[in-house]
Amino acid sequence: MGRPCQRFLVIPMGKTRPYAYLLLVALAALPSRAADLGVPVAGYVASPSQPELRAISGVPGSYLFSDPLPLPPGTTSVHVAPGKDFALIEMGAAGFAVLSLSGGAAAHGGALSGAVSPADWVAFSPGAQSAILFSSSAQRLQLLTGLPAAPLLARDWDVSTWPEPPRMAAVSDDGDACVFASGHSVYLAPPDGPARLLLSAGEIVSIAALPNGTDVAVADRNTASLHLLQNVTAPAPALRVLASGLAGLGTIYPSADGGSIWVARPGARALSSVEIASGAVRTFPSAVAPVRLLPLLGRDTFLITASPQRPGGVFLWDGSEGRMVLVPAARVESAQ
């Protein structure tokens, strides 16, 4: 008897199309352990609620989530580096370590001395060469540089005296520009001295450092606007409103070439691209609400949704056209 077929929705999103259309593609089902069989790996995704890491294997139109990858004993949390083949893992009292990823396999890369755990969140730089860790229980904000090969705890801030607790952060690849945001304000975290206010806004939902190492984009849901803070370490950074009218905006991330900013808009079931030089906006309807914007290994390729026991969504951009691919739900082992 032949193997059963999986069905995938592939949604082209060309700029000349006023709406997305659905192309039903029937493909022979691949084994769920595709990452173990030499199938290309498109990226990795970690569970936000448990220490679980899966590869996304295959090619566009036939992506699959792998079975959970083996993790080092004692792993309590996994933070995947955006668009890279490594992750930071937490191992309880043992703290943080680097986890190398290759072809759907994970290898322990050694502990990170001094990194505080547990961390409420981890924010990586555009090239994942640096990362910011925040622990509310320890009241510490920490900067890691030299990732992944030569990690170094470069700075360690006591945030108990700061005006507001950090809810998110952005950092340049060299670690020189570090900013954090509360729900309504953006601050510079200097090497020493108090945090410095850079911007007050209505409802900040995401911030992102640009690849140029000096600028930071800020998404304000209250005004449906995207702001650009230029040269954040200068005494008086410049401020631009890049775009407005971005209803339902959420997570933002810079494009691979640094010339535009991708904006997930779960409230509008769409993704938008905002050109930094001109402020021009292109919008791509989505079949699913893009509740996340995690770069995968391909250029300007993002995982936009992934929920337990539900299909995931991947958005791909080829430089002129965008499309979304639905990935079948990951296989979940039943309890014995």
VENLINVEN-V608864 format. One record per residue. N is the residue number from 1. RES is the residue in one small letter. PHI is phi in whole degrees, 0 to 359 (NA if undefined). Layout:
n=[N:N]
res=[RES:RES]
phi=[PHI:PHI]
This chain:
n=[1:2:3:4:5:6:7:8:9:10:11:12:13:14:15:16:17:18:19:20:21:22:23:24:25:26:27:28:29:30:31:32:33:34:35:36:37:38:39:40:41:42:43:44:45:46:47:48:49:50:51:52:53:54:55:56:57:58:59:60:61:62:63:64:65:66:67:68:69:70:71:72:73:74:75:76:77:78:79:80:81:82:83:84:85:86:87:88:89:90:91:92:93:94:95:96:97:98:99:100:101:102:103:104:105:106:107:108:109:110:111:112:113:114:115:116:117:118:119:120:121:122:123:124:125:126:127:128:129:130:131:132:133:134:135:136:137:138:139:140:141:142:143:144:145:146:147:148:149:150:151:152:153:154:155:156:157:158:159:160:161:162:163:164:165:166:167:168:169:170:171:172:173:174:175:176:177:178:179:180:181:182:183:184:185:186:187:188:189:190:191:192:193:194:195:196:197:198:199:200:201:202:203:204:205:206:207:208:209:210:211:212:213:214:215:216:217:218:219:220:221:222:223:224:225:226:227:228:229:230:231:232:233:234:235:236:237:238:239:240:241:242:243:244:245:246:247:248:249:250:251:252:253:254:255:256:257:258:259:260:261:262:263:264:265:266:267:268:269:270:271:272:273:274:275:276:277:278:279:280:281:282:283:284:285:286:287:288:289:290:291:292:293:294:295:296:297:298:299:300:301:302:303:304:305:306:307:308:309:310:311:312:313:314:315:316:317:318:319:320:321:322:323:324:325:326:327:328:329:330:331:332:333:334:335:336]
res=[m:g:r:p:c:q:r:f:l:v:i:p:m:g:k:t:r:p:y:a:y:l:l:l:v:a:l:a:a:l:p:s:r:a:a:d:l:g:v:p:v:a:g:y:v:a:s:p:s:q:p:e:l:r:a:i:s:g:v:p:g:s:y:l:f:s:d:p:l:p:l:p:p:g:t:t:s:v:h:v:a:p:g:k:d:f:a:l:i:e:m:g:a:a:g:f:a:v:l:s:l:s:g:g:a:a:a:h:g:g:a:l:s:g:a:v:s:p:a:d:w:v:a:f:s:p:g:a:q:s:a:i:l:f:s:s:s:a:q:r:l:q:l:l:t:g:l:p:a:a:p:l:l:a:r:d:w:d:v:s:t:w:p:e:p:p:r:m:a:a:v:s:d:d:g:d:a:c:v:f:a:s:g:h:s:v:y:l:a:p:p:d:g:p:a:r:l:l:l:s:a:g:e:i:v:s:i:a:a:l:p:n:g:t:d:v:a:v:a:d:r:n:t:a:s:l:h:l:l:q:n:v:t:a:p:a:p:a:l:r:v:l:a:s:g:l:a:g:l:g:t:i:y:p:s:a:d:g:g:s:i:w:v:a:r:p:g:a:r:a:l:s:s:v:e:i:a:s:g:a:v:r:t:f:p:s:a:v:a:p:v:r:l:l:p:l:l:g:r:d:t:f:l:i:t:a:s:p:q:r:p:g:g:v:f:l:w:d:g:s:e:g:r:m:v:l:v:p:a:a:r:v:e:s:a:q]
phi=[NA:291:287:291:260:262:245:235:263:245:243:292:226:294:292:273:265:284:210:274:243:257:243:272:245:262:228:296:291:270:299:292:267:302:296:274:249:82:289:304:254:272:163:223:221:253:285:282:248:206:284:223:227:234:270:255:247:101:235:309:98:220:297:219:279:284:294:304:281:299:245:302:304:89:295:249:201:231:237:282:289:297:70:232:256:206:216:260:241:256:231:61:296:283:81:268:211:268:245:277:235:207:58:85:241:244:224:297:249:106:282:254:294:90:290:280:215:280:257:291:200:230:239:265:286:305:262:58:273:226:207:250:247:231:235:289:291:266:55:233:242:235:247:254:236:72:284:264:284:228:294:220:281:274:215:215:258:272:268:295:259:285:301:215:289:291:251:199:209:218:214:284:298:277:81:283:251:237:232:224:226:266:288:225:219:243:234:271:261:284:303:209:87:287:295:246:292:251:201:249:217:283:214:281:248:195:225:209:282:271:299:290:84:234:248:225:265:228:259:247:290:298:257:54:236:245:253:234:265:256:57:296:273:288:302:223:300:277:233:233:268:285:202:228:75:270:301:74:287:222:292:238:201:288:290:299:270:75:272:211:232:276:233:281:232:299:291:247:50:203:240:233:242:248:285:291:293:251:81:296:243:242:238:236:299:233:288:232:289:283:278:218:212:261:298:262:286:282:294:50:241:230:279:251:201:197:235:306:62:229:299:260:232:237:257:236:233:254:105:220:220:243:211:239:240:271:259:305:302:294:288:245:292:284:291:271]
